[in-house]
Amino acid sequence: MNLRAAVVSRTVTDPVNNVLLARTNWVRNKTVLVVGDSIDRYLTAFLCRDNLGGDNRELFGYQTTQECHVAWLNFTIIAWHTTSMMDIRPKWWWVKTMKTVTWEDRWEEYFERSITRNVTAADGNITSYRILPDLVIFQSGLWDISAFVTSRRSSMLEGVAATDQDSVELDFRRSLNYRELRFYMTRLSKILSFVQTELPHSPILCRTVTQRRKGNENTMSTQITRAQSYVCKNHNLESMPFAENIANLFGAGELFKDTVHYKNGPLSALYSNMLLSYLFRASGGVEVKGTIMRYPPARANPMQEWNRCHRHFMQQYNL
């Protein structure tokens, strides 16, 4: 079943007794947290804002966090922009206006605040609570690649005259070395452990890292994807194979905004369907080979529902 088509076909002006409303009512009151980069921000905005009519806004400025809320469904997608697994803000950081780089700093300044709500009681006392996402999709890769490439160029510029530095280009065609991969995997493991501790009641998926449109620049993307898959499996987390599903479509230039981002179209629809399918499962729905066997109940425990089939999917986890 095309879950995205079923959900977006229901608009505010539809009759209350619309059949699709009953079939998509499970989306109501749900929250999805997407941890990734600008690709995720674009794709979630296409689903939430453009297809569902949601209110999309950046909470703390550009490339920090994004929240999109669909009022008629009370459905929310929160996107955290992860800027690599760097553990410091290096002096060669290429985004000069970005002062908060490390995941830990961004958690304190942006991420935790985006899922914290304050309620003021009648007596004036303020109580804080944290939103519990019904699904978390995690990814870090393209910014890590840019960080490693920029770091290498920075080291190559040492001793090079200022007039000749423009000739030293960013090399996206090389392979990552052992130290870079070990650093990435160690940091990723630490951050995933942190997320699992902070959000223990939310199912977590690892989205595979997408590639750049230039075929000769994807060696590092392949290495990062395999490294991320290995770490995620060690954390008992399933994989969302979005990158694999679009790997043969990079020649279709009309589907892309630039070398890494996608337009609102077939690829964003695929992403939306995958996101909703995983949310459907976390909500208690059962789909077997495209056939809906059970719709989600009115109330469900996301982790309990997720774990019903978790062992089966982990056994099919190929590295």
N, C-alpha and C positions, 0 to 999 in steps of 0.2 A: 504494500500500500504506500502511495506517495503521501507521507505525513505532512510535508510542507504544503503541498497542494490542498490537502484537506483543511489545514489550519488557516491558510491565507485566503481561502475562498469564502470564509465566514467574515462578513463585515458588520459594522454596527447597525446598518440599515436592514439587515436580513431579518426575516420573521423569527420570533422567539422559538418556534417549534421546528426550526430548520434541522433536518436530519444530521447534517454535518456538525451542528452545534453539540449534539449529544455525543458524537464520536470524538470530538476534540475538546470536550469539557475538561479532560485530564490535564490540559496545559494550564488551566487556571491556578493562580496562587503559587506558581513555581518560580524558582530563581536558579539561573545557570551562571556559574562563574567561569570565565575563560581567561586563562593566564597565558599570555603569548606576546605577540608583537603587532605591528600595524596591519598585517594580513588578517589577523583575527579581529582587529577593530573594524576593518572594512567589512568583513564577511558577516559579523554579527549585526552591524548597522544595516546592511542590506536586508537581512531577515527581519530585524525588529522594527527599524524605522521605515524602510521603503516598502516592505511587504505586509507588515502588520500595523502600520500607522503609529508606531511608538514614538515617544518623546526621547530623543537621543541627545545626551549632553556630556561634556567633559567636566569632571568634578574638580580637579585641581590644576588644570592647565593642559597644554598639549603634551602628548606622549606620557601621561601619568595614569589616569584611570578614566574609563568611559562607562556610563550607565544608560541603558535604554529601557524604558518602562512602557508597557502596553496596558493602558488603563482598562480597556474593556475585557481584558483577560487577566488583569493583575499579574502579568507575566513580566519578569525582569531579567535582563542579561547584563552582567557586570563584567567588564574587561579590564584586566590589569596589564599594563604595558611593561614587560620585562626587558631590561636592557643588558642582556648577557648574564653570565655567571661570574663576572669580575668581582673580586673581593675588595677592591679599592677603586677610586677614580684616578686612573693613571694620568700623567701629565700630557700624554699624547692623545687623550680622548678627543675624538673628532667633532662631537657636538658641543661646541663651546658654551652654549646657553644652558646645557643640561648639567646641573650641579649635583643632583642626586642620582647615583648610578648603581651602587651595590643593591642586591636584593633586600638585605637586611634594612638598609636605610630607606628604601622605597616602601617596605612594609610599615615602618614606623610613620613615615610622612604621608603616604598615600593609601596603601592597600588596606591596612586595618581600619582606617577611618572610613573607607568606602563601604564596609560591611557592618559598621557600628551605627546604631540608631539610639537617639536619646528621647526619652518620654518624660514630660513634666507632669507631675501629679498635681492634684487640686491644692495641696499644701505647699507647692512650690519646689518640692524635692525632685531632683532629676535622676532618673534611672536609665542606665545604659544596657543595651543588649546587642548581641551579634546575630546578624542574619546567618542562617544555616542553609547553604546552597543545596539544591536537590541534585546537582551534578557539577563536577569540576573538570575542566579540560585544560591540561597543562602542556606547554611547549616552550622550549628555548633553543634557538639554533642559529638563525640568520644574523642576529646581533653578535653572537659569539664568534661566528666566522668573520664578520667585519672587524671585531676587536682583535682577533689573531692576525688578520691581514694588516691592519693599521699598526699593530705592535711591531710586526716584522719590518714594515717600511720605516718606522721610527728608528729602529736599531740600524737600518741600512743608511740612514741619513747622517749618522755620526761621522764627522770628519769630511762630509761632502760640503763643498762651498755653497752658500746660499743661492748663488746664481745658477747652480746646476741641480738643485733639489727637485725642481719640477719634472726632471727627466726620470726620477725614481717613482715608478708607478705602483699602485696597489695590485698585488698579484693574487687574484682569485682562482688561478688555475693550479696552484701548488697543492700538495697534500699536507695535512696536519702532521706534526711530528709527535713522538711519544709523550713528551712533556706536556704539550698542549692538550692532547686527548686525556691524559691522566688528570690534569687540572680541571678540565671540563667535567669529567665524570665524577670526580671527588666533590666538586662544588654542587653539581646537580643532585647528587645523592644527599648532601646535607640539606639543600633547599626542599627536596621532596619529603625528607623526614620531618622538616619543620612544618610543611603544609599538612602532612598527615596528622601531626600532633595538634595543630591549631584547628583543623576541620575534621575531627575523627568520625563524624556522623555523615559525611558526604562522600559518595562514590567519586573516585578520581581516575581520569583517563589521561594517557600521554598521547598527544597528537604528533604524528610523524612530521619531520621538518620538510617543508617544501623546497624545491630547487629553483635556481635562477634560470631564466629563459635561454641563456647562452650555455650550450651543452658542455663546452670545455671549461666551465667554471663550477662544475658540480661535484668534483671529487671530494671537497670538504663537506658538502651537504650530505653525501653518502656516508662519509665517516661519522659525522655528527649524528645522523639518523640511527646508525647501528649502535653507536655509543649510548645514545639516549634510550634506545630499545632495551639494551642490556641492563642499564641502571634501573629502568622502570620495571623490568621483569623481576629484578632482585628485590624491588619494593612491593612485589605482588600487585602490580598495576597493569591493566590491559592497555592495548594500543588502539588508537583511532587512526586507521591507515588512509587518511585523506591524501597524503602526498603520493602514495602508490597508485591510487585511483585516478590521478590526473597526470601521471608521469609521462604518458605518451601524447599529451595534448599541447606540449610547449611549442609546436609548430603553428598552432592556431592563434595567430597574433590578434585576431579580432576579439578573443576572450580575455585579453590582458590590458591593464591600464599602462603598465611599464614592464620592466624586466622581472619584477617579483610580485606585483599586486594584480588582482583579478577584477574584472568589471562585474557589475550586477547582471548575471546571466546564468548560463548552464553550470559553470563551476561554483558560483555562489549558491545555486539551488542544490547542488550535490552536497555542499558543506552543510546547508540548512537541514537537508534530509537526514544527514548523518547525526547532526546534533540532536534533532528531535527524536530520532530513533533510539539513541542512547538515553535521552531523557524519558522516553516512553517506557523503556525497560526499567530505569531507576524508579519510575512511578508505579511499577507493578504490572505493566503490560507485557504480554507475551506475543511475539511475532516469530513465526517459523516459515522460512523461505518465502517471505513476502505476504504471508497470510496471517491476519490478526486472529490469534487463538483466544486472547482474553484482553479486554480493555482494563486500564488501571482502575482500582477501586477508589472510592471517594477519599479515603485516607490510607497512606502507606508509609512505611519506614524505608527511606531510600536505600540505606545500607543493607537492610534485610532483603529487600526485593532484588538488589543488585547481586547479592551473593548467591541467589538461587542458581544462576547459570555461570557464576564467575569461574569456578573450577574448570568447567567445560571449555570456556574461551581461553583460559590460560594454557590449557593443554595444546591448543592450536597456535600458540604464540611461537612463531618461527623467527629466529635471528639469523 
